[in-house]
Amino acid sequence: MDRFFRPQFRPAPVREGEVIDVKIEAVGEKGDGIARVNGFVVFVPGKKEGETAKIRITKVLRKVAFAEVAGESAAPAAEQAAAPEEQVKEKKPKKAKKEVKEEPKVEIVEQDSEEF
C-alpha cells in the first residue's frame, strides 16, 4: 500500500475577486451564510438561509472560500439556476373535505299485531 497516496486535487471553481450570484443554503456555527458553487463551500458573512446575494470572493483556500456581499442578487433567474429542483415541485391543490353522508333516519312504527 502506498503511504503517500493523495486524493486527486481539484482546483477551486472560484477565484479571488470574482463576483457571482449565489443562494445561501445554510448558516454556519458563527452565523455566516453558507453558499455552494459547484459543490465548493463559500462563507458569506451577514446573510441568512434562503437569501440570495451578489458576492465578491475575497479569499480562496483548498476546501473553502470566503466572500463579502457586493450587492443584492440582480434577478430571480439566479435562484432558479441555483435550485432547479424547486421548479419541479408544484403545489398540489388541497383536497376538499369529504362529505359526510347522512344515513337515512329509520323510524320504528309499531303496528297492531295481527296474525296473517
C-alpha positions in Angstrom: 0.0 0.0 0.0 1.3 3.4 -0.9 1.9 5.5 2.2 1.9 8.7 0.3 -1.4 8.4 -1.6 -3.0 11.7 -2.1 -6.5 12.1 -3.4 -6.7 13.9 -6.8 -6.5 17.6 -6.3 -9.4 19.6 -7.9 -8.9 23.4 -8.2 -11.5 25.6 -6.7 -14.3 26.7 -9.0 -13.9 30.3 -7.8 -11.1 32.9 -7.9 -10.3 35.8 -5.7 -12.0 39.0 -6.9 -14.7 37.1 -8.9 -18.3 38.4 -8.5 -21.1 35.8 -8.6 -24.7 35.4 -7.6 -25.4 32.8 -5.0 -28.2 31.4 -2.8 -27.4 30.9 0.9 -28.2 27.3 1.7 -27.3 27.2 5.4 -25.9 29.1 8.3 -22.5 28.2 9.9 -21.6 27.9 13.6 -20.5 31.6 13.7 -23.6 32.9 11.9 -22.1 33.2 8.4 -24.2 32.2 5.4 -23.0 29.1 3.5 -23.4 29.0 -0.3 -22.1 26.3 -2.7 -20.6 26.9 -6.1 -20.3 23.6 -7.9 -20.2 21.9 -4.5 -17.4 24.2 -3.2 -18.3 25.9 0.1 -18.3 29.7 0.2 -18.8 31.6 3.6 -20.7 34.8 3.3 -21.0 36.9 6.5 -24.3 38.7 7.3 -26.6 36.5 5.2 -29.3 34.1 6.3 -30.5 30.9 4.9 -32.7 31.3 1.8 -31.4 34.7 0.8 -29.7 35.5 -2.5 -26.8 37.9 -2.9 -24.2 39.0 -5.3 -20.8 38.3 -3.7 -17.2 39.0 -4.3 -14.7 36.3 -3.4 -12.1 37.6 -1.0 -10.0 34.5 -0.1 -9.8 31.0 -1.5 -8.4 28.1 0.4 -8.1 24.4 -0.6 -11.6 23.4 0.6 -13.5 26.7 1.3 -13.7 30.3 0.2 -14.7 33.5 1.9 -16.6 36.3 0.3 -18.2 39.7 1.0 -21.6 40.9 -0.1 -21.2 43.0 -3.3 -25.0 43.7 -3.6 -28.3 42.1 -3.9 -28.9 39.4 -6.5 -30.0 41.0 -9.7 -32.6 38.5 -10.9 -34.7 35.7 -9.7 -33.1 33.7 -12.5 -30.1 33.2 -10.3 -32.3 31.5 -7.7 -33.8 29.3 -10.4 -30.4 28.3 -11.8 -29.1 27.5 -8.3 -32.1 25.3 -7.3 -33.8 23.7 -10.3 -35.4 21.0 -8.1 -37.6 23.7 -6.6 -39.1 24.4 -10.1 -40.2 20.8 -10.4 -42.1 20.7 -7.2 -45.6 22.1 -7.7 -48.1 22.7 -5.1 -50.9 20.2 -5.2 -54.4 21.6 -4.8 -55.9 21.0 -1.4 -58.4 18.2 -1.4 -62.0 19.2 -0.5 -63.2 17.8 2.8 -65.1 14.6 2.4 -68.8 15.0 2.5 -70.3 13.1 5.4 -73.2 11.1 4.1 -76.0 11.0 6.4 -77.7 7.7 6.8 -81.5 7.8 6.3 -83.3 8.0 9.6 -85.4 5.0 10.3 -88.5 5.3 12.4 -89.8 2.3 14.1 -93.5 2.3 13.8 -95.4 -0.2 15.9 -98.2 -2.0 14.2 -101.1 -3.8 15.6 -100.1 -7.3 15.9 -102.4 -9.3 13.7 -101.6 -12.7 12.6 -101.9 -13.4 9.0 
